[in-house]
Amino acid sequence: MFLSTKVKEGQFNQLKSEKLIETLDKLQHRIEERFPESGLHKVSQELENIANENIRLLHRLSRPIWEVRIFTFISISLLIGLAGWMVAMAVRYIPAGQSGLVELLQGVESAINEIILLSLAIFFLASVETRLKRRAALTSLHQLRSIAHIIDMHQLTKDPAYLLAGVPPTPSSPARQLSHKQLSRYLDYCTELLAITSKLAALHAQDFQDSEVLKTVNEVEMLAHALADKIWQKIMLLDKVQPVGRKV
């Protein structure tokens, strides 16, 4: 009974990529139904494509890259074997007597330098897999950062202040054809897209614990939250004009 309880509790301690895709897919259809020809609908489609690519990438990053690991193991073994052979040959040909002692001390100093270089080479080879995964994860996170800015661009001209001011538009003013309720839903959809973007970023740090990736994930999450807060200020201003219930 205790074990079954622990399993059930464990179902809610991680983000589920399939649930996140399901939520994004429903949101994309909701945007399509209300704003079928809008740029926001195209952005939601692009985010869904990026999300699917990211999740496929994260599945690959969660598994070992055996080709790299085999290459690393062979390379490190060859380096250690070569170093051992060189030490054995040096000891074998050291002459006896005082001159041999001097050469031995020189050999020890040289061996220390070789050990340092060998350690650096081993560290470099051992970190190849991590660096490859980090580069792929950072590229994926850069896509999410870019699309967060694109979502923000689509809400820039959706300003509820014009409903309060009642100022006639100029020839250069953006077209504002959304009603009060439509504008409310449009801004809500933007915040939901930003929230999902933030969760997609968080997935990168769930199974891949790398300091650089964690730092970038936090940056993307902070960006999405800051942009969403800015949109919620517009929603609050819109509520002051005429409160409306936001039904999905």
NORVEN-V573708 format. One record per backbone hydrogen bond with DSSP energy under -0.5 kcal/mol. CO is the residue of the C=O (numbers start at 1). NH is the residue of the N-H. E is the energy in kcal/mol with one decimal. If there is no record, write none. Layout:
co->CO nh->NH e->E
co->CO nh->NH e->E
This chain:
co->1 nh->5 e->-1.9
co->2 nh->6 e->-2.1
co->3 nh->7 e->-2.0
co->4 nh->8 e->-2.0
co->5 nh->9 e->-2.3
co->6 nh->10 e->-2.0
co->7 nh->11 e->-0.6
co->8 nh->11 e->-1.0
co->9 nh->12 e->-1.6
co->10 nh->13 e->-1.0
co->15 nh->17 e->-0.6
co->16 nh->20 e->-2.1
co->17 nh->21 e->-2.3
co->18 nh->22 e->-2.0
co->19 nh->23 e->-2.4
co->20 nh->24 e->-2.3
co->21 nh->25 e->-2.5
co->22 nh->26 e->-2.1
co->23 nh->27 e->-2.2
co->24 nh->28 e->-2.5
co->25 nh->29 e->-1.9
co->26 nh->30 e->-2.1
co->27 nh->31 e->-2.4
co->28 nh->32 e->-1.9
co->29 nh->33 e->-2.2
co->30 nh->34 e->-1.7
co->31 nh->35 e->-3.3
co->35 nh->38 e->-1.4
co->38 nh->42 e->-1.1
co->39 nh->43 e->-2.2
co->40 nh->44 e->-2.3
co->41 nh->45 e->-1.8
co->42 nh->46 e->-2.2
co->43 nh->47 e->-2.7
co->44 nh->48 e->-1.9
co->45 nh->49 e->-2.1
co->46 nh->50 e->-2.6
co->47 nh->51 e->-2.7
co->48 nh->52 e->-2.1
co->49 nh->53 e->-2.1
co->50 nh->54 e->-3.0
co->51 nh->55 e->-2.4
co->52 nh->56 e->-1.9
co->53 nh->57 e->-2.3
co->54 nh->58 e->-2.8
co->55 nh->59 e->-2.0
co->56 nh->60 e->-1.5
co->57 nh->61 e->-2.4
co->58 nh->62 e->-1.5
co->60 nh->63 e->-1.1
co->64 nh->66 e->-1.1
co->65 nh->69 e->-2.3
co->66 nh->70 e->-2.8
co->67 nh->71 e->-2.1
co->68 nh->72 e->-2.6
co->69 nh->73 e->-2.6
co->70 nh->74 e->-2.5
co->71 nh->75 e->-2.5
co->72 nh->76 e->-2.7
co->73 nh->77 e->-2.3
co->74 nh->78 e->-2.3
co->75 nh->79 e->-2.2
co->76 nh->80 e->-2.6
co->77 nh->81 e->-2.6
co->78 nh->82 e->-2.6
co->79 nh->83 e->-2.4
co->80 nh->84 e->-2.6
co->81 nh->85 e->-2.3
co->82 nh->86 e->-2.3
co->83 nh->87 e->-2.1
co->84 nh->88 e->-2.4
co->85 nh->89 e->-2.4
co->86 nh->90 e->-2.2
co->87 nh->91 e->-2.5
co->88 nh->92 e->-1.9
co->89 nh->93 e->-1.6
co->91 nh->94 e->-1.0
co->93 nh->95 e->-0.5
co->97 nh->101 e->-1.5
co->98 nh->102 e->-2.1
co->99 nh->103 e->-2.4
co->100 nh->104 e->-2.1
co->101 nh->105 e->-2.4
co->102 nh->106 e->-2.4
co->103 nh->107 e->-2.5
co->104 nh->108 e->-2.4
co->105 nh->109 e->-2.2
co->106 nh->110 e->-2.4
co->107 nh->111 e->-2.6
co->108 nh->112 e->-2.2
co->109 nh->113 e->-1.8
co->110 nh->114 e->-2.2
co->111 nh->115 e->-2.6
co->112 nh->116 e->-2.1
co->113 nh->117 e->-2.2
co->114 nh->118 e->-2.9
co->115 nh->119 e->-2.6
co->116 nh->120 e->-2.1
co->117 nh->121 e->-2.3
co->118 nh->122 e->-2.5
co->119 nh->123 e->-2.7
co->120 nh->124 e->-2.4
co->121 nh->125 e->-2.3
co->122 nh->126 e->-2.9
co->123 nh->127 e->-1.3
co->125 nh->128 e->-1.2
co->127 nh->131 e->-2.4
co->128 nh->132 e->-2.3
co->129 nh->133 e->-2.4
co->130 nh->134 e->-2.6
co->131 nh->135 e->-2.2
co->132 nh->136 e->-1.9
co->133 nh->137 e->-2.5
co->134 nh->138 e->-2.7
co->135 nh->139 e->-1.9
co->136 nh->140 e->-2.0
co->137 nh->141 e->-2.3
co->138 nh->142 e->-2.0
co->139 nh->143 e->-1.4
co->140 nh->144 e->-1.4
co->141 nh->145 e->-2.3
co->142 nh->146 e->-2.2
co->143 nh->147 e->-2.3
co->144 nh->148 e->-1.7
co->145 nh->149 e->-1.5
co->146 nh->150 e->-1.8
co->147 nh->151 e->-2.4
co->148 nh->152 e->-1.9
co->149 nh->153 e->-2.0
co->150 nh->154 e->-1.6
co->151 nh->155 e->-0.7
co->152 nh->155 e->-0.9
co->152 nh->156 e->-0.6
co->153 nh->156 e->-0.8
co->155 nh->158 e->-0.8
co->157 nh->159 e->-1.8
co->158 nh->160 e->-0.6
co->159 nh->162 e->-1.0
co->160 nh->163 e->-1.3
co->160 nh->164 e->-0.8
co->161 nh->164 e->-0.5
co->161 nh->165 e->-2.7
co->162 nh->166 e->-2.0
co->170 nh->173 e->-1.7
co->175 nh->177 e->-0.6
co->179 nh->183 e->-2.8
co->180 nh->184 e->-1.9
co->181 nh->185 e->-2.2
co->182 nh->186 e->-2.7
co->183 nh->187 e->-2.4
co->184 nh->188 e->-2.0
co->185 nh->189 e->-2.6
co->186 nh->190 e->-1.7
co->187 nh->191 e->-1.9
co->188 nh->192 e->-2.1
co->189 nh->193 e->-2.4
co->190 nh->194 e->-2.1
co->191 nh->195 e->-2.1
co->192 nh->196 e->-2.3
co->193 nh->197 e->-2.2
co->194 nh->198 e->-2.1
co->195 nh->199 e->-1.9
co->196 nh->200 e->-2.5
co->197 nh->201 e->-1.8
co->198 nh->202 e->-2.0
co->199 nh->203 e->-1.5
co->200 nh->204 e->-0.6
co->201 nh->204 e->-1.2
co->201 nh->205 e->-0.5
co->202 nh->205 e->-1.1
co->203 nh->206 e->-1.0
co->203 nh->207 e->-0.7
co->207 nh->209 e->-0.6
co->208 nh->210 e->-1.3
co->210 nh->214 e->-3.0
co->211 nh->215 e->-2.1
co->212 nh->216 e->-2.0
co->213 nh->217 e->-2.7
co->214 nh->218 e->-2.2
co->215 nh->219 e->-1.7
co->216 nh->220 e->-2.4
co->217 nh->221 e->-2.6
co->218 nh->222 e->-2.5
co->219 nh->223 e->-2.2
co->220 nh->224 e->-2.6
co->221 nh->225 e->-2.4
co->222 nh->226 e->-2.4
co->223 nh->227 e->-2.4
co->224 nh->228 e->-2.3
co->225 nh->229 e->-2.4
co->226 nh->230 e->-1.7
co->227 nh->231 e->-1.7
co->228 nh->232 e->-2.5
co->229 nh->233 e->-1.4
co->230 nh->234 e->-1.0
co->231 nh->235 e->-2.0
co->232 nh->236 e->-2.5
co->233 nh->237 e->-1.9
co->234 nh->238 e->-2.4
co->235 nh->239 e->-2.1
co->236 nh->240 e->-1.1
co->237 nh->241 e->-0.8
co->238 nh->241 e->-0.6
co->238 nh->242 e->-1.7
co->245 nh->247 e->-1.1
